[in-house]
Amino acid sequence: MKGITSLDVAEIRDGVRNRVFTAREVASAFIAAASEAADLNAFIVETPELALAAADAADAAVANGRAMPLAGVPIGIKDNYCLAGVPATAGSKILRGFIPTYTATVAQSVLEAGAICIGKTNMDEFGMGSSTENSAYGVTRNPAAANSGLGDVVAGGSSGGAAAAVAGKLVAASLASDTGGSIRQPASFCGVVGYKPTYGLASRWGLIAYASSLDQAGVIARTVLDTAIIADQALGLDLKDSTSLDWANPGLENAALLTGNPCRVGIPRQLLAMGGTADLRRCWEAIQNVGAIPGWEAVEVDLPSIGYALPAYYVIALCEASSNLSRYDGTKYGLRVVPDGQCLLSMYEETRSEGFSSETKKRILLGTFALSAGYYEAYYLRAAKVRRKIADEIRCALEAVDVIALPTAPTPAFGIGGHQDDPLEMYLEDVFTVPLNLTGFPGISIPGPTAENGLPMGIQLFGRALADDALFSHAATLERALANRAITS
């Protein structure tokens, strides 16, 4: 039998249920793995005591014939999820010392289903970044690169810690968040699966906000099936979240097992024409060859405004961040810097100056500027109109195809510090992922072709709103075809 840390979600769940091993044995194995892989810096806070207590509860439930849906499954939880009694920093110095008294709805649902939290995973500060280099707690390293001897390579962001923990076999799955690709891009970089649901299917209550109309809770795991198993427990109506949808979940795990369904795949003509590196072309070629899958067909679709998605996204995201992050001023929680003999305003200024990173301060300033008198119509309002236009175009395209496919990111993972001198190059890492956050459609990234240097790259599928089950079925079919090399690039 494989070592416990090499087992998938389904294998762990079924093994605990069938008493092949105990949840405590599972928890102990993953706690040890996380401790031994401290150099990856995947976790901000490790929670071994909580994990062992949850494991004992899962074992007791199994013994009493009440095995839970995720009995004994070890997970990571991104550090922008609140977890009662456990520090939550969102990767920022300004929240150092903040300990929530409540648990985020999505985390609560998964933990109540029997999952075991190994720790809170590292992230770019408030989700602002594509490399986890903006974390106040150090950069996360990519285990795929470490295993290949490629040196210090980023794990992606902002959920880099979550993706690295899954890829490094420190957890079986992770709860993460996606504002502009923060689940799918690190999943691509680390060679795992990342899922962003239809907006509203996963509650945002208890998720520390970056940009509220774009933020979404989601899942990172090793396979499409594992992702579906966790998502089945994570999704659901939450009356504490005004944007939560009452969706009758048809069962994503069952959908992921229904492979082989016919599929008409749309390829965005405008993005395909952008060209790119040899690595990016390899991804596009694999997508164009999906017709090799029985019952599948690739066709080009038009998304004329898709090129404006990235600038529209950054205007909207930074405006919302400017509003959401105004609450961090040292008054109620987190860091407080009080200069001697100074006034209340000085406390605000010094706390925010010391507590926020330079990247976060830049985004707050740009968002505040775009919302200011005389500029609101020119920037925010125009971006909102572009957002609606792109949503309409994607909706129209999805009337003619079942899914739309494109690379998850334009590059494989890059070296630590590789984009620090060119912010635009870093922002372009999100060029293929932000359209889904702007429009709310569901998306999933699965491992695709490898780059010339051997690092993984992802292929992203997105589908119709509230058709997440169909998306999982098609993603599982494509995953199998790629694994079996039925599609060549």
JOUR-V401274 format. One record per residue. BURIAL is + if it has 24 or more other ideal C-beta (glycine too) atoms within 12 Angstrom, else -. Layout:
BURIAL
BURIAL
//
This chain:
-
-
-
+
+
-
+
+
+
+
+
+
+
-
+
+
+
-
-
-
+
+
+
+
+
+
+
+
+
+
+
+
+
+
-
-
+
-
-
+
+
+
+
+
+
+
+
+
-
+
+
+
-
+
+
+
+
+
+
-
+
+
-
-
-
-
+
+
+
+
+
+
+
+
+
+
+
+
+
+
+
+
+
-
-
+
+
+
+
+
+
+
+
+
+
+
-
+
-
+
-
-
+
+
+
+
+
+
+
+
+
-
+
+
+
+
+
+
+
+
+
+
+
+
+
+
+
+
+
+
+
+
+
+
+
+
+
+
+
+
+
+
+
+
+
+
-
-
-
+
-
+
+
+
+
+
+
+
+
+
+
+
+
+
+
+
+
+
+
+
+
+
+
+
+
+
+
+
+
+
+
+
+
+
+
+
+
+
+
+
+
+
+
+
+
+
+
+
+
+
+
+
+
+
+
+
+
+
+
+
+
+
+
+
+
+
+
+
+
+
+
+
+
+
+
+
+
+
+
+
+
+
+
+
+
+
-
+
-
-
+
-
+
+
+
-
+
-
+
-
-
+
+
-
+
+
-
+
+
-
+
-
+
+
+
+
+
+
-
+
+
+
-
-
-
+
-
-
+
+
-
+
+
+
+
+
+
+
+
+
-
+
+
-
-
+
-
+
+
+
+
-
+
-
+
+
+
+
+
+
+
+
+
+
+
+
+
+
+
+
+
+
+
+
+
-
-
+
+
+
-
-
+
+
+
+
+
-
-
-
-
-
-
-
-
-
-
+
-
-
+
+
+
+
+
+
+
-
+
+
+
+
+
+
-
+
+
+
-
+
+
-
-
-
-
-
-
-
+
+
-
-
+
+
-
+
+
-
+
+
+
-
+
+
+
-
+
+
-
-
+
+
+
+
+
+
+
+
+
+
+
+
+
+
-
+
-
+
+
-
-
-
-
-
-
+
+
+
+
+
+
+
+
+
+
+
+
+
+
+
+
+
+
+
+
+
+
+
+
+
+
-
-
-
+
+
+
+
+
+
+
+
+
+
+
+
+
+
+
+
+
+
+
+
+
+
+
+
+
+
+
+
-
-
-
-
+
-
+
//
